[in-house]
Amino acid sequence: MDVTTTTATEGAAVGRPQPRVDRTGIVLRPNNSRVVIRPFQPADDHRVERIIGRICALSEEQVRAQLDEVMLEFRDRHQKIRAFFLQRFQDVRRLMLTDHPISENRRLLIGAYFTQEYALESAALFNPSMVWAPDQSGVPEGSRRFIISLRATGEGHISSITFRSGTVDASCRVRMDEPTRFVTAPEPVPNTLYDKHLFLRKLVELRIDGPFAEQVLDTLGDQFSVDELETALGRALHQARPRHHELEPLARGMRTLVRANYEVAFDPDLNVSERIIFPYSPTETNGIEDARFVEFREDDGSTTYYATYTAFDGKVVLPQILETRDFLHFKASTLNGPEVRNKGLALFPRKVNGLYCTLSRQDNEHIFLMYSDMLHFWYTKVPIAKPTYAWEFVQLGNCGSPIETDAGWLVLTHGVGAMRKYAMGAFLLDKDDPSRLIGRLEEPLLEPNANEREGYVPNVVYSCGAAVKDGVLIIPYAMSDYASTFATIPVDDVIKAMV
C-alpha cells in the first residue's frame, strides 16, 4: 500500500490551495477463513425427510462416532455450535416420520446435516462507514474509539454487514483493533410488534391493499405480532377458499412486508468484529448493501445510530433503514413514500429546521435533498447537485451522511467519469438551508492510485461515511470493491479548496 502523500489533480482554480490527502497504509482485506454457520435447507421437503431417515437408521454408537467427528472438525471454529445444531433440529423436526423421542446426540447430528459454513467476506470487504463508538470507556486521553461497518461479500455475491473497531489517537493516527477468528449472526428478537396504521400505509404504496387486506387487519389490534398476522391470514384464506388462487399473492405480499421489518440482537459478550448482520428478510435474500451509518442526535439530546442501506432480493432494489443505540440490538425497517427509490440515501446527523433531512439519488445520476416530518416516510425531493466536471459526467452521488462544520454541511461525493472511473470529491451546503450548494471541489479529492485500481471492480474509490476528529477528516474508503483503507485530510484544507 502506498503511504505517500497524494496531491489532488492539477488544474483547480488558480491561487487556491490544493487539498493534500494522506493515505494511512492500513488495508482491511477480505479473509476467507472468517466463516459463519448458516442453515442449510434443501428446497424439497421429501429430500429432507430422506436425509433424516438415513440418520435415524444409524445405531446410537454410529451416531456418537459421527457426531464426534463433526464436533472435532468444527467446534473450535464457532461459538455455541451445539445450540445451533439443536435449533436446526427443531426447524426440521416437523418432517420426522414419528414423534418417538430420540437422543440428544441424534438431534445434534440431524441439526449438523442441515447446517453449513458461509465465508462471508471471501470475495470482498469494502464500502466502509465510520462512526464514533457509543462506549468510549478505557480510551486513552485524546483518543476516540470508532466502529466501521463494511460490506462483506461472499459466495454467490451475497452481501452482509460486518464490523471492525479501532481508535484515532491524539495525533489523529488511525489504529485498528485485531478482529477475532469468530463470526456470529444475531438472534431474532421474539414477539416484535407492528403498528397497524403504518403497515396499512405501506400496503397502499405496494398496491396490495383492498378488501382482503382490510378483512385481515380488522381482526388485529393496533399493534400485532407475526404470529397474529399469520393466524389472521390463515383464517381469511380459509374463509375464501374458492378465491384462494387469487388471494394467495396478496397474502404473500403481506407476509413479505412484515418480515422486512424485524429486530435482531447480539450476545453482549461478542466482540464488535464477531458481529455479522446477514440477510434475514425476503427483501434481502441477495444481499444487504452499502450501509451508511450516522450518529444521529435526537430532539431530547440522546443518540441513535441509523444506517440507510440497500436491500436486494435479486430483482428489486429497496432502500431500508437500520437503527441501534449500542450496536447490539438492531431494528430493520422499510422506508416508505414515492421518493424511496434507488440507492444512496444518506441521513443528516440531526433534524434541520425541525425536519428529518436526507440526501438521495432517485435517478441514478443527480443528488437530491428530501425533508420529512417522519423518519420512515419520504414524499418530495429537490435537486441540489448535477454532474458538472469531467470526472463526474456519468453520475454523481454521496459518500455518506453530511458532516456538520462551522462553514456548513460537508458532503463527500463520488463521481464517475470516462472508463467508469470513480473518484471522490466534496461540496458544502448551507447549514440553515441545505438546498443551497455554497462550495464545491472542481477536482477530485481522492482518485484510485496504482495500488488501488485493481480489484473486483477496477478503478474505484468509494466510501459510505467519514468522521471528523480535531479538525481532521478521516475517510475510510474502498479500493476497487475489494478491500478497504483510510485517508486523512484537514477539514479546512478541503473547504478552502472549494469554489
VOGU-3710 file (C-alpha; in Angstrom, 3 decimals, decimal comma):
1> mdvttttate> 0,000/0,000/0,000  1,300/3,423/-0,961  1,717/5,534/2,191  2,943/8,684/0,475  1,032/11,952/0,398  -1,110/12,410/-2,681  -1,900/15,842/-4,073  -5,176/16,469/-5,883  -5,109/16,614/-9,663  -3,656/19,794/-11,102
11> gaavgrpqpr> -5,954/22,260/-12,789  -8,047/23,696/-9,950  -8,745/27,399/-9,747  -5,539/29,416/-9,781  -4,421/30,602/-6,364  -6,478/28,070/-4,411  -4,561/25,713/-2,121  -4,567/22,123/-3,281  -6,043/19,681/-0,727  -3,489/17,078/0,324
21> vdrtgivlrp> -4,819/13,648/1,266  -2,626/11,395/3,398  -3,096/7,670/2,913  -2,615/5,722/6,146  -1,296/2,476/4,693  -3,875/0,462/6,640  -5,540/-2,200/4,497  -8,547/-4,276/5,540  -8,549/-7,259/3,198  -11,204/-9,971/2,867
31> nnsrvvirpf> -10,389/-13,080/4,859  -11,912/-16,353/3,653  -11,187/-18,043/6,992  -13,860/-15,923/8,701  -16,917/-18,141/8,400  -20,368/-18,067/9,940  -22,707/-21,030/10,409  -25,947/-20,754/8,487  -28,942/-23,013/7,916  -28,635/-25,470/5,043
41> qpaddhrver> -32,134/-26,208/3,785  -32,822/-28,349/0,705  -35,755/-26,914/-1,200  -37,565/-30,280/-1,385  -39,140/-31,418/1,905  -39,086/-35,014/0,672  -35,312/-34,799/0,398  -35,156/-33,520/3,986  -37,269/-36,472/5,097  -34,916/-38,922/3,366
51> iigricalse> -31,831/-37,358/4,993  -33,469/-37,583/8,428  -34,481/-41,166/7,721  -30,910/-42,176/6,934  -29,671/-40,614/10,181  -32,418/-42,324/12,172  -31,343/-45,681/10,717  -27,920/-45,374/12,376  -27,232/-47,087/15,675  -26,535/-44,940/18,741
61> eqvraqldev> -22,886/-45,952/18,541  -22,698/-44,855/14,905  -24,456/-41,585/15,749  -21,984/-40,868/18,550  -18,989/-41,623/16,336  -20,264/-39,462/13,508  -21,128/-36,586/15,868  -17,683/-36,788/17,488  -16,111/-36,448/14,062  -18,221/-33,385/13,234
71> mlefrdrhqk> -17,538/-31,713/16,578  -13,814/-32,391/16,378  -13,649/-30,693/12,990  -15,957/-27,728/13,591  -16,466/-26,921/17,287  -13,372/-24,698/17,535  -14,451/-22,684/14,508  -17,726/-21,418/16,011  -19,230/-20,304/19,275  -22,282/-22,124/20,673
81> irafflqrfq> -22,313/-24,644/17,835  -24,266/-27,233/19,878  -27,078/-24,747/20,468  -27,188/-24,014/16,737  -27,412/-27,725/15,853  -30,250/-28,244/18,323  -32,135/-25,268/16,887  -31,705/-26,618/13,362  -33,137/-29,927/14,546  -36,188/-28,076/15,859
91> dvrrlmltdh> -36,530/-26,328/12,483  -36,826/-29,651/10,611  -38,500/-31,707/13,342  -41,912/-31,375/11,663  -40,617/-33,665/8,894  -39,824/-36,542/11,261  -41,876/-39,633/10,405  -42,838/-40,264/14,038  -42,996/-38,437/17,360  -40,863/-41,090/19,022
101> pisenrrlli> -38,270/-39,355/21,273  -34,654/-39,542/20,135  -31,361/-38,978/21,956  -29,670/-35,600/22,164  -26,750/-36,937/20,117  -29,104/-37,855/17,306  -30,798/-34,452/17,486  -27,401/-32,771/17,304  -26,352/-34,874/14,328  -29,583/-34,176/12,452
111> gayftqeyal> -29,023/-30,458/13,094  -25,465/-30,713/11,773  -26,701/-32,155/8,480  -28,872/-29,067/7,970  -26,112/-26,575/8,784  -23,381/-25,115/6,603  -20,476/-22,689/6,832  -20,526/-19,480/4,812  -17,348/-17,480/4,118  -18,972/-14,092/4,431
121> esaalfnpsm> -16,051/-11,987/3,130  -14,327/-14,426/0,790  -14,820/-12,137/-2,223  -14,615/-8,592/-0,877  -14,600/-6,319/2,181  -15,477/-2,830/1,065  -17,650/0,323/1,192  -16,920/1,234/4,838  -18,886/3,638/7,028  -17,347/5,133/10,181
131> vwapdqsgvp> -18,970/6,432/13,394  -17,723/7,083/16,918  -18,487/4,149/19,195  -21,184/4,522/21,867  -18,766/3,195/24,502  -15,656/5,343/24,963  -14,615/3,843/28,318  -10,951/2,943/28,754  -9,797/5,007/25,782  -6,520/6,941/26,336
141> egsrrfiisl> -6,860/10,684/26,804  -7,092/12,471/23,472  -8,156/9,318/21,599  -11,568/8,191/20,387  -12,848/4,711/19,651  -14,713/4,152/16,381  -16,755/1,434/14,727  -16,775/0,906/10,995  -19,307/-1,154/9,141  -18,200/-2,873/5,948
151> ratgeghiss> -19,944/-4,635/3,118  -18,723/-8,235/3,228  -19,341/-10,244/0,057  -19,037/-13,991/-0,181  -20,229/-16,954/-2,228  -22,976/-16,113/-4,708  -22,159/-12,382/-4,375  -24,360/-12,196/-1,272  -23,501/-9,176/0,855  -23,863/-8,688/4,587
161> itfrsgtvda> -22,830/-6,063/7,147  -19,763/-6,769/9,253  -17,983/-4,564/11,772  -14,494/-3,607/12,901  -13,294/-1,288/15,659  -10,298/0,919/16,271  -9,110/4,206/17,733  -7,941/7,556/16,468  -5,241/8,868/18,798  -4,426/12,408/19,909
171> scrvrmdept> -2,329/12,911/16,763  -5,210/11,667/14,565  -3,418/8,421/13,714  -5,784/5,568/12,920  -5,189/2,269/14,709  -7,290/-0,836/14,041  -8,190/-3,495/16,603  -7,322/-7,037/15,555  -10,514/-8,953/14,650  -11,103/-12,281/16,337
181> rfvtapepvp> -11,434/-15,540/14,392  -15,142/-15,967/15,191  -18,215/-14,574/13,430  -21,732/-14,959/14,824  -25,118/-13,954/13,452  -27,622/-12,295/15,797  -30,742/-13,911/17,182  -34,152/-12,632/16,054  -35,996/-10,739/18,779  -39,202/-12,668/19,553
191> ntlydkhlfl> -42,652/-11,096/19,729  -41,790/-7,994/17,704  -44,899/-5,812/17,408  -46,041/-3,959/14,284  -48,083/-0,771/14,035  -51,270/-1,460/12,075  -51,655/2,111/10,792  -48,116/2,248/9,361  -48,462/-1,270/7,990  -51,607/-0,294/6,089
201> rklvelridg> -49,929/2,803/4,643  -47,145/0,647/3,246  -49,662/-1,844/1,824  -51,286/1,051/-0,031  -47,909/2,066/-1,514  -47,251/-1,503/-2,608  -50,760/-1,702/-4,079  -51,662/-4,803/-2,113  -54,351/-3,108/-0,052  -58,055/-3,697/-0,647
211> pfaeqvldtl> -60,942/-5,678/0,835  -58,827/-8,755/1,627  -56,143/-6,760/3,455  -58,808/-4,796/5,329  -60,547/-8,016/6,348  -57,282/-9,365/7,761  -56,297/-6,160/9,556  -59,780/-5,660/11,045  -59,206/-8,747/13,184  -55,919/-7,379/14,581
221> gdqfsvdele> -55,247/-4,855/17,303  -53,462/-1,529/16,822  -50,256/-3,488/17,324  -49,790/-7,079/16,240  -47,142/-9,807/16,038  -46,076/-12,003/13,124  -47,908/-14,978/14,622  -51,108/-12,951/14,954  -50,875/-11,869/11,320  -50,270/-15,468/10,222
231> talgralhqa> -53,345/-16,630/12,146  -55,469/-13,865/10,626  -54,211/-14,632/7,110  -54,878/-18,356/7,548  -58,418/-17,677/8,751  -59,166/-15,241/5,900  -57,802/-17,597/3,223  -59,798/-20,495/4,683  -62,985/-18,436/4,572  -62,347/-17,536/0,939
241> rprhhelepl> -61,316/-20,982/-0,320  -62,851/-20,572/-3,819  -60,662/-17,464/-4,340  -57,526/-18,916/-2,771  -55,506/-18,751/-6,018  -56,429/-15,070/-6,443  -55,785/-14,051/-2,832  -52,595/-16,007/-2,100  -50,313/-13,416/-3,832  -51,822/-10,707/-1,605
251> argmrtlvra> -51,213/-12,823/1,485  -47,650/-13,469/0,334  -47,102/-9,718/-0,096  -48,329/-9,032/3,434  -46,008/-11,722/4,821  -43,049/-10,297/2,915  -43,735/-6,801/4,227  -43,987/-7,851/7,854  -40,774/-9,898/7,612  -38,940/-6,951/6,048
261> nyevafdpdl> -39,396/-5,165/9,393  -37,573/-7,107/12,064  -35,337/-6,889/15,127  -32,189/-8,853/15,932  -29,846/-8,853/18,922  -26,283/-9,994/19,606  -24,922/-11,549/22,760  -23,303/-8,648/24,707  -20,176/-10,770/25,199  -19,427/-10,792/21,464
271> nvseriifpy> -16,535/-8,660/20,264  -17,532/-5,999/17,707  -15,650/-7,882/14,969  -17,644/-11,059/15,752  -20,999/-9,477/14,829  -22,467/-10,000/11,371  -25,852/-8,852/10,067  -26,654/-11,421/7,417  -29,664/-11,140/5,033  -32,700/-12,041/7,083
281> sptetngied> -35,890/-10,876/5,370  -37,346/-11,789/1,942  -36,331/-8,350/0,629  -32,674/-9,098/1,460  -32,235/-12,594/0,059  -29,498/-11,466/-2,362  -27,780/-9,063/-0,030  -27,572/-6,100/2,316  -25,525/-3,436/0,576  -23,716/-0,181/1,377
291> arfvefredd> -24,919/0,721/4,875  -24,431/4,447/5,549  -24,246/4,792/9,331  -24,746/8,141/11,029  -24,639/9,150/14,701  -27,998/10,948/14,953  -28,748/13,420/17,738  -32,403/13,130/18,754  -34,517/16,079/19,923  -34,063/15,031/23,557
301> gsttyyatyt> -30,274/15,015/23,215  -29,931/11,229/23,087  -28,077/9,428/20,318  -29,367/6,830/17,879  -27,235/5,271/15,174  -29,154/4,990/11,906  -27,981/3,305/8,732  -29,725/3,578/5,411  -28,912/0,552/3,274  -29,961/-1,250/0,114
311> afdgkvvlpq> -31,902/-4,500/0,380  -31,747/-6,638/-2,761  -33,812/-9,741/-3,477  -32,245/-10,470/-6,867  -34,740/-8,337/-8,769  -35,823/-5,321/-6,724  -33,602/-2,722/-5,026  -35,307/-1,495/-1,852  -33,885/1,227/0,421  -34,318/0,323/4,105
321> iletrdflhf> -33,058/1,616/7,452  -31,334/0,099/10,477  -31,340/1,666/13,918  -29,391/0,865/17,056  -28,187/2,575/20,214  -25,494/0,089/21,199  -24,537/-1,985/18,116  -26,030/-4,998/19,900  -29,765/-4,596/19,280  -30,747/-3,635/15,719
331> kastlngpev> -34,141/-2,817/14,242  -34,597/-3,011/10,453  -37,494/-1,167/8,838  -38,838/-0,449/5,398  -38,806/3,138/4,184  -41,999/4,456/2,706  -43,180/7,033/0,198  -42,914/7,553/-3,573  -39,401/9,019/-3,314  -37,939/5,954/-1,595
341> rnkglalfpr> -36,197/4,724/-4,714  -32,774/3,703/-5,956  -29,594/3,631/-3,879  -27,590/6,097/-1,833  -29,894/7,595/0,785  -27,816/9,382/3,463  -29,434/10,836/6,578  -28,291/14,122/8,129  -26,984/13,724/11,716  -29,781/15,852/13,200
351> kvnglyctls> -33,050/17,456/12,199  -32,767/20,599/10,085  -35,406/23,263/10,654  -37,398/20,759/12,710  -37,488/18,100/9,987  -35,581/14,939/9,132  -33,339/15,546/6,153  -31,617/13,159/3,759  -29,620/13,136/0,552  -30,840/10,837/-2,221
361> rqdnehiflm> -30,269/9,896/-5,864  -33,550/8,676/-7,305  -32,472/8,970/-10,965  -29,060/7,304/-10,522  -27,396/10,496/-11,758  -28,092/13,619/-9,654  -28,071/14,385/-5,917  -31,359/15,417/-4,342  -32,448/16,664/-0,922  -35,523/15,423/0,925
371> ysdmlhfwyt> -37,305/16,681/4,066  -39,850/14,784/6,123  -41,561/15,078/9,490  -41,462/11,266/9,789  -38,248/9,271/9,564  -39,799/6,383/7,623  -41,845/8,388/5,078  -40,438/10,435/2,184  -42,643/12,115/-0,408  -40,850/15,064/-2,072
381> kvpiakptya> -37,362/15,927/-3,312  -35,453/18,915/-4,692  -32,289/18,709/-6,857  -29,139/20,205/-5,337  -26,223/18,959/-7,475  -25,726/17,766/-11,036  -22,687/16,193/-12,722  -20,629/19,254/-13,648  -16,944/18,371/-14,045  -15,429/15,838/-16,435
391> wefvqlgncg> -14,642/13,324/-13,661  -18,347/13,133/-12,732  -20,080/13,327/-16,117  -21,550/9,806/-15,883  -23,106/10,171/-12,418  -22,825/11,913/-9,088  -23,664/10,554/-5,652  -22,884/10,953/-1,972  -20,234/9,072/0,007  -22,124/9,043/3,293
401> spietdagwl> -24,054/11,361/5,566  -23,273/15,095/5,635  -20,840/16,266/8,321  -21,686/19,456/10,209  -18,900/22,082/10,231  -18,810/25,777/11,114  -18,797/26,578/7,398  -21,786/24,369/6,535  -22,683/20,763/5,793  -19,660/18,992/4,301
411> vlthgvgamr> -20,703/16,250/1,866  -18,249/13,755/0,444  -19,252/12,715/-3,064  -18,345/10,197/-5,699  -18,236/10,985/-9,367  -17,977/8,586/-12,296  -16,074/9,652/-15,392  -14,532/8,157/-18,510  -13,796/4,414/-18,426  -16,257/4,217/-15,499
421> kyamgaflld> -13,560/5,513/-13,177  -14,792/6,518/-9,707  -13,255/9,465/-7,846  -14,209/11,157/-4,584  -14,983/14,834/-4,294  -16,775/17,137/-1,853  -19,207/20,015/-1,666  -20,604/22,296/1,022  -24,278/23,002/1,795  -25,666/25,969/3,700
431> kddpsrligr> -26,169/24,989/7,342  -29,650/26,528/7,629  -30,798/25,802/4,088  -29,118/22,604/2,814  -30,773/23,033/-0,579  -28,198/25,796/-1,204  -24,882/24,487/-2,522  -22,281/27,063/-1,406  -18,965/25,386/-2,240  -17,627/22,573/-4,417
441> leepllepna> -14,322/20,972/-5,384  -13,536/21,309/-9,076  -11,004/18,477/-8,945  -11,209/15,087/-7,212  -10,201/14,886/-3,585  -9,190/11,253/-3,976  -8,624/9,069/-7,035  -7,500/5,427/-7,230  -3,723/5,241/-7,371  -1,690/2,416/-8,868
451> neregyvpnv> -2,132/0,285/-5,746  -5,895/0,836/-5,565  -7,153/0,467/-9,103  -7,008/-3,352/-9,300  -9,824/-5,342/-7,698  -13,273/-6,851/-8,098  -14,412/-3,671/-9,885  -11,305/-1,781/-11,088  -10,699/1,971/-10,895  -12,998/2,686/-7,939
461> vyscgaavkd> -12,606/4,562/-4,651  -15,795/4,774/-2,604  -16,896/5,497/0,959  -20,169/5,197/2,859  -19,310/7,620/5,643  -16,423/9,553/7,193  -15,806/11,228/10,573  -14,030/14,314/11,900  -11,703/14,493/14,910  -9,931/17,689/15,995
471> gvliipyams> -10,462/19,287/12,605  -9,151/16,292/10,655  -11,395/14,457/8,207  -10,894/10,691/8,468  -12,112/8,878/5,353  -12,466/5,114/5,283  -12,800/4,057/1,679  -12,963/1,002/-0,545  -10,364/0,156/-3,145  -11,915/-1,212/-6,341
481> dyastfatip> -14,687/-3,050/-4,482  -12,185/-5,463/-2,948  -10,512/-4,139/0,216  -10,693/-1,003/2,381  -8,287/1,591/3,756  -8,193/5,082/5,336  -7,061/8,555/4,359  -6,917/11,787/6,360  -7,007/15,481/5,477  -7,676/18,679/7,465
491> vddvikamv> -11,281/19,812/7,011  -10,191/23,418/6,476  -7,982/22,359/3,557  -10,970/20,778/1,832  -13,194/23,799/2,336  -10,524/26,338/1,299  -10,003/24,479/-1,980  -13,689/24,798/-2,921  -15,104/27,263/-5,418
//
